[in-house]
């Protein structure tokens, strides 16, 4: 399976880059994303999945200005 990387941009936004070649700057409206799907898994956990290769990354909700990190395995 391919890898998805989440990058913090200097202007305060995020970008997604998948190893299959898809990339997209994030907005606050996941329904407008062209290349990735946003899927809630629980109250604080969600997946971002590449529409092209179906790779996914599980992330946790975090506070503003914190780096997005992978969820702890609890």
Backbone torsions as a table, in degrees:
resi	resn	phi	psi	omega
1	UNK	NA	144.7	179.9
2	UNK	-71.2	168.9	-179.6
3	UNK	-112.3	141.0	174.6
4	UNK	-111.1	133.5	179.3
5	UNK	-114.5	135.4	175.1
6	UNK	-105.5	126.8	-176.4
7	UNK	-118.4	131.3	174.8
8	UNK	-82.4	125.3	180.0
9	UNK	-95.4	149.9	-175.8
10	UNK	-59.8	-28.3	-178.5
11	UNK	-83.7	5.8	176.0
12	UNK	101.0	-1.5	179.4
13	UNK	-97.4	-175.8	176.7
14	UNK	-126.8	159.8	172.2
15	UNK	-136.0	149.0	175.5
16	UNK	-110.9	137.6	174.9
17	UNK	-134.5	124.9	177.8
18	UNK	-103.1	146.9	-179.9
19	UNK	-62.5	-19.5	178.7
20	UNK	-77.3	-7.6	176.7
21	UNK	113.6	-12.3	178.8
22	UNK	-74.5	142.8	175.2
23	UNK	-150.0	151.1	-178.9
24	UNK	-161.1	139.3	171.1
25	UNK	-78.4	137.1	-177.4
26	UNK	-81.7	148.6	171.4
27	UNK	-121.5	175.2	177.7
28	UNK	-83.8	3.6	-179.0
29	UNK	-121.5	86.4	-176.6
30	UNK	-55.1	-25.5	-179.5
31	UNK	-66.2	-14.9	179.3
32	UNK	-93.4	-2.1	-179.7
33	UNK	-69.4	135.0	-177.9
34	UNK	-89.6	-38.5	-169.9
35	UNK	-109.0	-8.1	-176.4
36	UNK	-134.1	150.6	175.1
37	UNK	-107.2	145.0	176.0
38	UNK	-109.9	122.4	-175.2
39	UNK	-131.2	116.7	175.1
40	UNK	-69.2	133.2	178.0
41	UNK	-107.2	-29.4	176.6
42	UNK	-160.5	-170.6	-176.5
43	UNK	-58.4	-37.8	-176.1
44	UNK	-121.1	0.9	-177.9
45	UNK	-116.0	144.1	178.0
46	UNK	-147.6	159.3	174.3
47	UNK	-106.0	146.0	163.6
48	UNK	-116.1	122.4	-174.2
49	UNK	-120.4	135.5	176.8
50	UNK	-74.5	128.3	179.7
51	UNK	-71.3	-25.3	-177.3
52	UNK	-78.1	-49.8	-174.2
53	UNK	-114.0	-5.2	178.7
54	UNK	68.7	13.9	171.6
55	UNK	-64.2	151.9	178.6
56	UNK	-143.8	159.5	175.0
57	UNK	-131.3	136.9	177.2
58	UNK	-98.2	129.1	-178.6
59	UNK	-128.2	165.5	178.0
60	UNK	-112.2	151.3	173.0
61	UNK	-67.4	135.1	178.6
62	UNK	-133.9	171.5	-179.3
63	UNK	-79.9	157.9	180.0
64	UNK	-54.7	142.2	177.9
65	UNK	74.0	-0.3	173.0
66	UNK	-88.4	149.0	174.6
67	UNK	-68.1	143.8	175.7
68	UNK	-74.9	132.6	-178.2
69	UNK	-130.2	161.3	176.4
70	UNK	-69.0	149.7	-176.8
71	UNK	-71.3	142.7	173.1
72	UNK	-67.4	151.1	-177.6
73	UNK	-87.1	71.8	178.8
74	UNK	-119.9	NA	NA
